[in-house]
């Protein structure tokens, strides 16, 4: 333990809450400065918890080099007022954490350059009070899109300021469907209820979020599981990644009117999600991951089905993507459109495939691997153009690598275990736990704090979209507004994952 912070060396990790150093805020700032001066470090979580006499601010900073997590905190007594000096001035990736704290508790951050709500106006759920940026000009006009969208997409509002057809500025307002899931993790006491909540945080990331949640429960309950169970969970995570990336390849083809690419990829995605259904009875992996064990062990028969289906899917996917990435009509729409520079990605704290498509090496599978991944190749793939082409190509590469990882893990399975789920796990009291997963969008982070009786008293969720929505807003600047659907799909961020 450093005198300034406690270091967790495993993912998931747990620490006794009393062991987390409480720093004076001025000293807290200097510790953040020292840690974030190293580009291998980035903020995983920073949030406030209200207590009767003070707010406790928890900060978790991950180090890619040492595969560790530094945890420390500071307190803000209620009697001192509700304002702090902003950390965002020196470390812009913290902008969204401070904005969320301000939104939730009304705490000010003096000097913050853009202290706007993440979801809805501070202290209000009235969406029409959102403080949109405006430019007074006779030459400019505003275009509003949403909040109601076609199909089954969640509500969200996009307000563009345009000069003719060119986008000068975009603000994205989310918060129309706030479900209060973090509060429900505290209110719902049964571990099965919590697991069902986790797999419904974000419908297209059921495996990623549930895997993150179950990791918290097991580390708090000091549960030791067989290596085979961890391998199965990681196989499911990579299956989810393959299905979504192929589906997104289809959607990108739709947005440029390349129907052949669309229908081929949609058919391939169906094979993958039907393979998941063959395994656990649900196309999205719901019900598969549970604390302590699984009702659906990966039998040799199902393993063979996965292997056979993925072989066919990969062969056909490589054929169609070879066409996609060699067609001039496709490349003319992908290349140079919706560019996010490496500098912008770093300033925003971008994560996942958005970061890796813009030259930022950020991948939890490599930096903070889950149990079972020690002997599985997980080096990040990095592209540098930061445009729609890069984000489309990243999907292709991720599919190839995910199939390779699954084949590696299938070869490591021995089939010599069977652990059924347990919902009677006793959680360690007065503890803080953190769990990370590299979902298909990127870094998912769950943290939980237990009270003196071992009940969860606070739960915090971070979906990768939390970081990446502003990246989309920057990528469409100076683009034709007609290219927005293509740019938007190339990011494919989550409304409900952000508006939890």
C-alpha positions, -999 to 999 in steps of 0.1 A, spaced: 0 0 0 13 34 -10 7 61 17 -14 80 -8 -35 51 -22 -41 14 -19 -32 -7 -49 -53 -36 -62 -34 -61 -83 -63 -83 -95 -94 -78 -115 -119 -80 -99 -104 -66 -68 -115 -59 -32 -103 -37 -3 -116 -30 32 -132 4 30 -113 16 61 -80 9 43 -88 34 15 -67 65 22 -88 96 29 -68 126 16 -71 163 20 -85 177 -13 -54 197 -21 -33 166 -16 -59 145 -35 -54 168 -65 -16 164 -63 -20 126 -63 -43 127 -93 -17 150 -110 11 125 -103 -8 95 -114 -23 109 -146 10 124 -156 18 88 -167 0 82 -200 -3 45 -191 -27 56 -163 -64 66 -168 -94 72 -145 -117 42 -142 -141 57 -118 -146 89 -99 -179 94 -80 -195 108 -48 -214 90 -21 -236 110 3 -233 103 40 -251 122 68 -223 148 73 -202 146 42 -197 133 7 -171 106 1 -154 109 -33 -140 76 -45 -113 76 -72 -100 45 -90 -71 49 -115 -59 20 -136 -23 15 -147 -18 -4 -180 19 -10 -173 15 -27 -139 -20 -41 -145 -31 -25 -112 -57 -1 -98 -50 27 -74 -79 35 -50 -81 66 -28 -107 91 -17 -114 125 -2 -143 139 18 -163 171 14 -180 181 47 -215 195 42 -208 225 63 -180 237 40 -203 243 10 -207 224 -22 -178 236 -44 -144 222 -53 -117 232 -77 -121 213 -109 -96 186 -119 -108 189 -155 -87 220 -161 -56 198 -160 -70 164 -168 -98 168 -194 -109 131 -194 -123 138 -159 -148 163 -173 -176 137 -175 -171 124 -140 -173 159 -125 -203 167 -147 -221 136 -134 -213 145 -97 -226 180 -103 -257 167 -119 -265 142 -91 -256 163 -61 -253 199 -71 -217 201 -62 -199 228 -82 -165 225 -98 -149 259 -102 -130 264 -134 -147 234 -152 -149 244 -188 -182 227 -197 -202 219 -165 -232 205 -183 -255 177 -174 -246 142 -185 -283 132 -186 -307 158 -174 -306 193 -158 -292 194 -123 -319 187 -97 -346 182 -123 -359 156 -146 -375 181 -169 -357 174 -202 -369 207 -218 -347 227 -194 -314 213 -208 -289 242 -213 -281 238 -250 -252 258 -264 -265 284 -289 -249 308 -315 -268 339 -325 -264 343 -362 -285 349 -393 -262 326 -413 -266 295 -391 -295 273 -384 -303 245 -359 -315 210 -367 -331 189 -340 -332 151 -343 -352 130 -318 -359 122 -291 -383 97 -307 -364 76 -333 -375 51 -359 -376 14 -350 -369 3 -314 -340 26 -306 -340 43 -272 -349 80 -270 -322 106 -274 -321 142 -287 -294 156 -311 -292 193 -317 -270 204 -346 -258 239 -353 -251 241 -390 -237 264 -416 -256 253 -447 -251 215 -447 -219 216 -426 -221 207 -389 -204 233 -367 -215 219 -333 -235 189 -320 -250 185 -285 -264 151 -274 -291 150 -247 -297 117 -231 -319 110 -200 -354 104 -213 -355 68 -200 -336 70 -167 -344 38 -149 -324 43 -117 -306 9 -120 -278 18 -96 -305 25 -69 -322 -8 -77 -289 -27 -71 -291 -15 -35 -329 -20 -31 -330 -55 -45 -315 -79 -20 -316 -112 -37 -285 -120 -58 -306 -134 -86 -325 -101 -88 -291 -83 -91 -279 -106 -118 -311 -100 -139 -306 -63 -134 -270 -65 -146 -280 -83 -179 -306 -56 -186 -283 -25 -180 -277 -25 -218 -295 -50 -239 -267 -55 -265 -241 -60 -238 -259 -85 -215 -228 -107 -212 -204 -79 -207 -223 -62 -179 -233 -94 -161 -198 -107 -162 -186 -74 -146 -213 -76 -119 -208 -113 -111 -171 -106 -107 -180 -80 -79 -202 -105 -61 -177 -133 -62 -148 -112 -50 -169 -97 -22 -180 -132 -13 -145 -145 -16 -157 -172 -40 -131 -194 -57 -143 -208 -91 -128 -234 -114 -107 -222 -143 -132 -238 -167 -160 -215 -155 -139 -184 -162 -130 -197 -196 -167 -203 -205 -176 -167 -194 -148 -153 -216 -160 -174 -245 -195 -160 -241 -180 -124 -240 -162 -130 -273 -193 -145 -289 -212 -114 -279 -184 -93 -294 -185 -112 -327 -223 -110 -330 -224 -72 -325 -195 -64 -347 -209 -84 -376 -243 -68 -370 -227 -34 -371 -209 -42 -403 -244 -49 -417 -257 -16 -404 -228 4 -419 -236 -12 -453 -272 -2 -448 -262 35 -442 -243 36 -475 -270 16 -495 -248 -14 -500 -276 -40 -496 -256 -71 -505 -232 -64 -476 -261 -57 -453 -280 -90 -459 -249 -112 -459 -237 -98 -425 -272 -100 -410 -274 -137 -419 -240 -143 -403 -249 -124 -372 -280 -147 -369 -258 -178 -370 -237 -164 -340 -267 -154 -318 -284 -187 -326 -252 -204 -315 -255 -186 -282 -292 -197 -280 -281 -233 -286 -258 -229 -256 -280 -212 -230 -315 -208 -245 -312 -171 -251 -297 -154 -282 -282 -126 -261 -267 -148 -234 -292 -139 -207 -293 -165 -179 -258 -178 -188 -237 -159 -162 -246 -162 -126 -227 -159 -93 -208 -190 -83 -215 -212 -113 -236 -218 -143 -267 -237 -152 -254 -242 -187 -219 -258 -187 -202 -258 -220 -204 -295 -230 -182 -310 -257 -212 -311 -280 -219 -274 -276 -181 -267 -279 -181 -285 -312 -211 -265 -324 -194 -232 -315 -163 -243 -333 -181 -254 -365 -203 -224 -367 -176 -199 -361 -154 -215 -388 -182 -210 -413 -190 -175 -401 -154 -163 -402 -149 -177 -437 -180 -160 -451 -173 -128 -431 -138 -125 -445 -152 -129 -480 -178 -102 -477 -155 -78 -459 -129 -83 -486 -155 -70 -510 -166 -41 -487 -131 -28 -482 -121 -30 -518 -151 -13 -534 -144 24 -544 -180 33 -537 -177 21 -501 -143 35 -495 -154 69 -508 -180 70 -480 -158 55 -452 -124 71 -457 -120 105 -441 -156 107 -428 -162 113 -391 -126 116 -381 -116 115 -344 -79 124 -340 -56 107 -315 -53 140 -295 -91 143 -293 -95 107 -282 -69 111 -255 -84 144 -242 -118 128 -240 -106 97 -223 -120 75 -251 -122 38 -244 -126 6 -264 -127 3 -301 -133 41 -305 -100 47 -287 -81 19 -306 -94 32 -339 -78 65 -331 -43 53 -321 -50 49 -283 -39 15 -269 -67 9 -244 -80 -26 -239 -90 -42 -205 -84 -77 -219 -47 -68 -220 -43 -42 -192 -65 -58 -166 -73 -93 -177 -101 -113 -162 -95 -146 -146 -91 -173 -172 -74 -150 -197 -38 -154 -185 -28 -177 -214 -50 -162 -241 -35 -138 -266 -49 -104 -259 -26 -77 -274 -46 -47 -286 -51 -39 -322 -44 -3 -330 -55 18 -360 -47 54 -365 -70 71 -390 -98 76 -366 -125 77 -393 -154 56 -403 -131 33 -422 -110 27 -391 -140 19 -369 -154 -4 -396 -120 -21 -401 -116 -24 -363 -148 -45 -363 -134 -69 -389 -101 -73 -370 -119 -78 -337 -140 -105 -352 -110 -124 -365 -92 -121 -332 -123 -130 -312 -127 -163 -332 -90 -170 -325 -94 -164 -288 -125 -186 -286 -106 -214 -303 -78 -210 -279 -101 -212 -249 -120 -241 -263 -87 -260 -265 -80 -252 -228 -113 -265 -215 -111 -298 -197 -148 -304 -188 -139 -316 -154 -160 -293 -133 -196 -284 -127 -205 -255 -104 -241 -245 -100 -250 -208 -92 -252 -198 -56 -275 -170 -43 -266 -174 -7 -231 -159 -10 -223 -138 21 -206 -106 11 -177 -92 31 -188 -62 52 -175 -26 50 -156 -33 17 -151 -17 -17 -149 -39 -48 -142 -30 -85 -146 -51 -116 -136 -43 -152 -146 -60 -184 -137 -52 -220 -172 -53 -236 -175 -50 -273 -179 -12 -270 -150 -10 -245 -143 -6 -209 -171 -15 -185 -166 -7 -148 -187 -17 -118 -179 -8 -83 -198 -17 -51 -195 -8 -14 -210 -29 14 -221 -18 48 -212 -33 82 -237 -61 76 -224 -71 42 -253 -55 23 -246 -35 -8 -251 2 2 -238 18 -30 -234 6 -66 -218 24 -95 -219 15 -132 -199 29 -160 -207 19 -196 -181 28 -223 -206 51 -239 -201 73 -208 -168 84 -223 -175 81 -260 -206 101 -266 -186 133 -268 -163 117 -292 -192 113 -316 -200 150 -312 -165 160 -321 -162 135 -350 -192 151 -369 -178 186 -368 -171 200 -403 -190 170 -418 -220 172 -440 -251 166 -418 -262 139 -442 -232 119 -430 -244 119 -394 -262 85 -396 -231 69 -409 -209 85 -383 -234 76 -356 -235 40 -366 -197 37 -368 -196 45 -331 -229 27 -322 -230 40 -287 -256 31 -261 -285 53 -250 -296 31 -221 -260 21 -211 -254 58 -206 -288 67 -192 -288 41 -165 
